[in-house]
Amino acid sequence: MDNQYDLIIVGAGPSGLWAAEKAASAKLKVLVLDRKQEIGPPKRCAEGLGLGWFKRLGLKPNKEWAVQPIYGATLIAPSGKSIQMRTKKVAGYVLERKVFEKHLAIAAAKKGAKIIVKANVENCERKNGIVEVTVNEYTEIKKYTAPLIMAADGVDSRVARMLGKNTANKPYDMDSGFQYEMTNLNTKHYEEKDLNMYFGTEISPRGYLWIFPKRKATANVGIGISAMQEKTAKHYLDKFIEANPKIFENASIIEVNAGAIPVGGFLEDLTSDNLLVVGDAGHMTDPIHGGGIGIAMEGGAIAVETAIKAHKAKNYSHEFLQQFTKEWFERRGNQLKKRLKARLLLEKLSDADFNYLAESLTVEDCLKIAGGEMNGKEKIMLFGKKLMQRPGLIAILSKYL
Amino acid sequence: MGVKIDRTKCCYCGACVSICPVNCMELKETRLTVDNNTCINCQACVRMCPVGAIALQKELKAKEE
């Protein structure tokens, strides 16, 4: 019975592959399907992963895919004034995701997971408590069955929808993202050891524009803006590049990336009968910076904990699987919801407010924040104190703090 | 009713699929397909597309005329 599995994971991204390794390690018979002919590209991602995530996930940085150590962040206000927050120690890495994902796939396969690429899921159907997955595998139609399906098929997930769970996002909760991987940049005009983030309603309406260094003079240069804008993300990025010849004059584009970023419309329930939804498909991203690699991988691992319990209890009902939703919100989701509130506050700030903040934060303030000397409340107090000095903001702040 | 995809612009990122309220779009590897019989002309995908690859058919027709 070669086509029967304990768990079928659709989507070989960080979330699906990480989950596959965990589930296969627990001796579940796992199948991973990906519609693409190649694991990894095209990336829809700026590839930054903080050190905290390496620790939380038990992931060791490997030079083959953790290509650029990052020491901090430089935030650039609309006025051009920058705030640098940097530590002496490595704070994270920019990844080469196409290599990273191959490594995850190899690790999952080594534990016994079966991976098939260029395999498009055409249909999912429940039949007597088991799901039959119809796959177009290199023009051949094949059928696989499992009592449990994990939808890890990204923002454009259709697998969950096939099983009656609507994972579509609302325009307000989405950012539209566009990015060039560029090389031969002028490294004198951005911080090569930092994530560079540019703010301003003209530069990047309700979002930010980034330069994430990735090897010498090479970086992901991208933007995420509200999906409600008239003009495209590409329009804003091209405008910025044209306005900053110092950085980009002699640069070449070596990759074009696009994508949607869920930034706050959390799914209240990540499960259904025979179904667990993880990663971007489950809207698992940070509402402030849009990052999602670590969150998605952790989400996949939490889902596997429930999958193992379901396998033991032979119970794949919606009611049983809901413990995954509960666990995920307790361990991550509720914290992200708080960050959504903070983002709604940031959205209210005008360019003048940002400029004021950049002018008034001292070097000592930045060092304290970067050095981890402040907890969340102290940080809010600090920003709050600075912002209180600007009339008009008191009302907004009192509503959110 | 319906939208038209400019394939020279499309970066096959799936942003439009993620936002479609009637689930009428699908990305198969690099090829985006749309079922215009189901499309409700809401324009969510038109706004969402990071590269401006999607337009309403009726607006394209109006331009041609």
Interface residues (C-beta under 8 A of the other chain):
Chain A: R35 K36 Q37 P42 R44 K118 N120 G154 V155 D156 S157 R158 R161 N166 A168 N169 K170 P171 M174 S176 G177 F178 A227 M228 Q229 E230 T232 A233 K234 H235 V256 N257 A258 G259 A260 P262
Chain B: C11 Y12 C13 G14 A15 C16 V17 S18 I19 C20 P21 N23 M25 E26 L27 K28 E29 A44 R47 M48 C49 P50 V51 G52
